[in-house]
């Protein structure tokens, strides 16, 4: 099929809500009509019509459902419902309860009601905290989905703003005992945080800001830093206007970002806080440790420490009690507060374990001190060094963990640094002439500003050139090292490098709208999304702490009664303890050696580093689910045009069959094809320009009654003549006779991997074009490498069979499906899935979108269409086929690292808990002191994060480096 152009039919297949109403049914009252919404859900797992029945019945049993139609072929469920009785989340859960995976594709009010906001959350200590926040958010009215990342310390929430707003979400998180700070609203608004420098901040500032056009709300955050958050419409006002407001007062304001910069700032505060707590704890704990464990071996010091003050209370016990108390209650206050918050919401986290363990040691020691002071014959030992050293080691572990976690999101920091810190703002008069220029902070750029870009300087924001000529290095977006010429009217992307010449650029997109911001948001969303394997950790952590506490109590009871009943020899008991104290130490050790933190960090830290490494190599992976599925892929379906080929076809041969000049012929063809977006159509129009060299952008004759016939070609009326451009099917459908010599030319073109295109005028065959789309240099080698990895390759294209087979032979693909419409591509993917394959689809066009969605892993070529990129799970920014191999290899390495992290996390507990419980003690007299157990617990989290950080050393397979060398040699030849 020569010209495959997506039409209304395919678009409506991708967006079923745009089709005519399939629900049928009788008339409804006006009030009922007002309370009716439509939604489309993606349902994964349906294999035949028998699967549709249970899903449809389950949905219809819900109160408020008017109708439900299940589309097995497209894996979709369309639902007509009353939002007053049932919400989207409930419908989604019902489908999942029926045994299928479900997710919302769209609803009729998506553009105005379903929003996505990001919230930074402070105070999470383990996976129990993140799971609790997720549960709190998901039961909040209006919330569709919520993902909370422990490693990133952020939440991404999909919510219906008709049922609630972001302030409600913040309140819910804070009521659960955590600090919440809004990063982005998800609405068509921008948010900026301003740090105020000055003494007096009153309501007059808020009033002045709210009076500005476009400002929606202003909120104060009183604390160590005086922060004002402003929500505004970026096309009406901007940060420079806010700064000017402060300029009228004695106050000054600087921009404080709640995004990556804010997160980094918060992390630095947290690092300093843990460091300070650790140092103070160390100052108090070292003397406690020395008096309990070291000085007893120095006679004269030991004599001083054993001096009796009151009854049996000696100096050493007093010193340890005095020094351990501030460690327990002041420095260790965070664990009490964390425990209180966890228990208040009906869950238990790491803080509960630490608080119980240290309290058991401290209060038994305090009891021992009070008994010694009140009794002339009491002989007991204190454990003050246990509680103090435990808190100290845990603080050290948290300090190291926070520092290590900060390095897992380096990819976002690097992306944010691509834009320059400053920009040159131009002042223009009414005629557009430059009247002045000023250097400003890059974050103060506003929409419709005109900025000056000097040679060797990065473009500050997205926009288009209004003056000047230059060449721009866009490799950070496209991966192509070639410089792109820019002149008046051409678009430029923020973060790209201006190589030579001066440009004046009018800003069209700022902040979250910019191309770079969208990439950053994609990476952030990927890091927030949970891999399915994370469900294992979430399930374990839910029961982990109660089980550990139970096992700790059981351990204490077993050893206590074993001592009472004299089941073990007196010689087993250390000289400084009795049976009760030995049992207590075993119980405390079990309680503190177990840590759910490492389990909760195992998956998200690996996903964060893996997606970050991918982004740095031009492979954008949309979350843990895509990573997990990609490592299982054993079959890849390739589109041809723009995927295996360069996507820049050129006309290589023209044959006229009627008495007509080439100029006249191409004028008719170009006038028809200029209305099509297909790459082959663009190639024909570009070739036609050669016959109109008198002007750069010629105006072609007006085409009337233009029609794009999906899979066949196009037709239109030009200068009163009916012109058709397309394949043999198009001609035969309209009764156009194809002579034998034209058939031979078509066959010859197909054998040479060229696309033959027929042109008829007034139902008479007038000419034939041969269009060649050269293969990508890496295509054959990439297919060969995939074969060596035991991954099958299949080509599915809308082009004709002859061209498809020729291309397939050239690249080494054995299985081909040609002349396929978009729906047929998706059906082919589903057919492969039904036969047991895990399928990846690689494509770049709008017509690939249904197949990309249907595949287990959709991989979009970055130079492709927005719809294809949106539908895909992985985006290859460089448009290189070898990056398909990189994506699969990286997913395997990341998933392997996740498994290793689980080995670390569970290994610590599976080995540490039995040792801490004293399993080896009867034979080896080896026991795990509580302070050492605490150190091991802290080390488990640090080791898991460091294990994930090793992914930053990821190198592409060596065979890809050899492939790149071959590509360079081919290009030079």
KAVEN-V92638 format. One line per field, one symbol per residue. ss: DSSP state (2 for helix, 1 for strand, 0 for the rest). psi: psi as a letter, one per 30 degrees, with the letter a starting at -180 (. if undefined). burial: 1 if it has 24 or more other ideal C-beta (glycine too) atoms within 12 Angstrom, else 0. A space follows every 50 residues. Layout:
ss = ???
psi = ???
burial = ???
//
This chain:
ss = 00000002222222022200000000000222220011111111000022 22222222220000111111100001111110000002222222222000 11111110000001111111110000222222222222000011111110 00011111110000022222222220001111110000011111111000 00222222220000111111100000111111000000222222222000 01111100022222222222222222222222222222222222222022 22222001110011222222222222222220222222222222000002 22222222222222222222222200000000022222222222222222 22222222222222220000011111110000011111111222000001 11100001000111111001111022220000111100001100001111 00111111102220222222222222220000022222222222222222 22222222222222000002220000002222222222222220022222 22222222222222220011100222222200001111022222100001 11111100000222222222222000002222222222222000000000 00111111100011111100111111022222200000022222222222 20011111111001111111110010002222222222000111110000 22222222222000111000022222222222220000111110022222 22220011111000022222200111000002222222222222222222 22222222222222220000222200000222222222222222222222 22200002222222222222220
psi = kejjkkaeeeefeeifffllkffblaklleeeefhklklkkkjkfkflff feeeeeeeeffkkfkelkkkjeeghlkkkjljfffkleeeeeeeeeffgl kkkkellfgeffejljlkkkkkfkflfeeeeeeeeeeffkkfkelkkkje efhlkkkjljfffllfeeeeeeeeffglkkkkekfflhllkkkkkkjlej jafeeeeeeffkkfkelkkkjkaekjkkkkkljffealfeeeeeefffaf llklkjkgbeeeeeeeeeeeeeeeeeeeeeeeeeeeeeeefefeffgjee eeeefgkkekcgkleeeeeeeeefeeeefeegeeeeeeeeeeeegglkae eeeeeeeeeeeefeeeeeeeeeffkfgkjlllhefeeeeeeeeeeeeeee eeeeefffgfeeeeefffklflljkkkkafggkkfllkklkffgklkglk lkjlkgkkkflkalkfklkakkjgffeffkfkkkkkakfkklkkflkjel lkkkkkkfklbffleeeeeeeeeeeefekkkeffeeeeeefefeeeeeee eeeeeeeeeeeeeeghfllfffkleglaeeeeeeeeeeeeeffkjfeeef feeeeeeeeeeeeeefggjjkileeeeeeeffkgkkkkldkfdflfgilk kfkkjkfljkleeeefeeeeeefffkgkeeeeeeeeefffghgfkeiljl lkklhkkjjkfeallljkhgkjkkjaaeeeeefggkkjleeeeeeeeeee fghlkkkkkkkhgkkelkkkkkjklkefeeeeeeeeefghjkkkkjlfll eeeeeeeeeefgkekkjlhkleeeeeeeeeeeefggkjkkkjlfleffee eeeflejkjkkfgaleeeeeflfkkjffgkfffeeeeeeeeeeeeeeeee eeeeeeeeeeeeeeeefgefeeefgkljkeeeeeeeeefeeeeeeeeeff ffgkklkefeeeeeeeeeeeee.
burial = 11111110011011111000000000000000000111111111110000 11011101110101111111111111111111100111111111100101 01111111010011111111111111111111110111010111111111 11111111111001110111011001111111111110111111110000 10001101100101111110100001111111110011111110110000 10111111111111111001100100110011011111111110100000 00001000000111011111101111110011011111101100101111 11111111111111111110010000000111111111111111111111 11111111111110110111001111000000000000011111111111 11110011111111111101111101111000010100011111111110 11111111111111111111111111111111110111011101110110 11101101110110000000011000111111111111111111111111 11111111111111111111111111111111111111111111111011 11011110000101111111111111011111111111101000000001 10100111111111110100111111111110010101000100111011 01111111111001111111111111111111111100101111111111 11111111011110111111111111111111100011111111111111 11111111111111101111111111111111111111111111111111 11011111100111111100100000111111111111111111111111 11010110110011001000000
//
